[in-house]
């Protein structure tokens, strides 16, 4: 797995291959240690499930009974008829249904770990998408500012030429230079954001290369249907984790119910006396007396049943919260799409037409350089606003589209095999 990541990174550097969003997500999933940790957690719970299903280890008992401590037979193990050297074995026979309940509790823990793994996978896909989109759009903003900076340099040259030809004032030169400095300052801020975006993407894909990005996703469609949102979000990974937590609580309640039935212990002991006396064998059975079941076992069962209701209530509340938050994001995403259309078809064309008209008027001597610079500032502001709005819309798209792991993600996260009882 690590080798495949390295091969892809080296090949990308050599061929300058653009990095798509899907490739970035695949790299992030393949190198994630969080997913491996969840696999190990599931494996640990399965191992405990096997152990919990077995009988307890037998107990070996060795001792000397009735050893004289005074008199003529002091410390003799064979002269007194009551002195016995004893060896025995005691075995507790835990009820089969109780052992099964204990094993089931750990199996539910393993399933919870796998549900957490699915949640982690979805989070990795979402956060990688956010990092990829952040880098994509900050770079697009940097390109816009850089383009306008180049135009500002040309305007300085034009102002200087007009001044030398006697068609412009010296103030126009300083105005153009001030505009260039302002563009350079804005460019410095944008470049800082670009570097931060690259660093965040590197955190997920583990590559220090400066690969170009390509294949901007179609952010005008989402996989969720607002009409069936309640049903779709029941499969949300976080809800699945809480569902598994509820199943763990139910397994513990079943175990508490099983604990109301006592387990027997059987002991067999061989006792050796002196050569003049007969050896003996003892057999015994131990049974715990649940003499206060009302205040012990029943109380424990009531506690476990209350925990089941607690887990169910927390799951239901979290589902309601996710439904409300998702509806808000969908509403904002739809509103942003409407605004993006307004920017694309009205605001950006109008800003560009204003710039062109102002430049034409300036060349015809009907407008000053200040008007040209104001028009250019307005155009760049409108274009940057459109890019920021598109970036915000893309972030909403990523948060909505990667609420659950994609099918492709599941193929890159193999689970550890479970071990069986020997």
Secondary structure, 3 states (H helix, E strand, C coil): CHHHHHHHHHHHHHHCCCECHHHHHHHHHHHCHHHHHHHHHHHHHHHHHHHHCCCCCCEEEEEEECCCCCCCCCCCCCCCCCCEEEEEEEEEECCHHHHHHHHHHHHHHHHHHHHHHHHHHHHHHHHHHHHHHHHHHHHHHHHHHHHHHHHHHHHHHHHHHHHHCCCCCHHHHHHHHHHHHHHHHHHHHHHHHHHHHHHHHHHHHCCCCCCCECCCCCCCCCCCCHHHHHHHHHHCHHHHHHHHHHHHHHHHHHHHHHCCCCCEEEEEEEEECCCCCCCEEEEEEEECCCCCCCCCHHHHHHHHHHHHHHHHHHHHHHHHHHHHHHHHHHHHHHHHHHHHHHHHHHHHHHHHHHHHHHHHHHHCCCCCHHHHHHHHHHHHHHHHHHHHHHHHHHHHHHHHHCCCCCHHHHCCCCCCCCCCCC
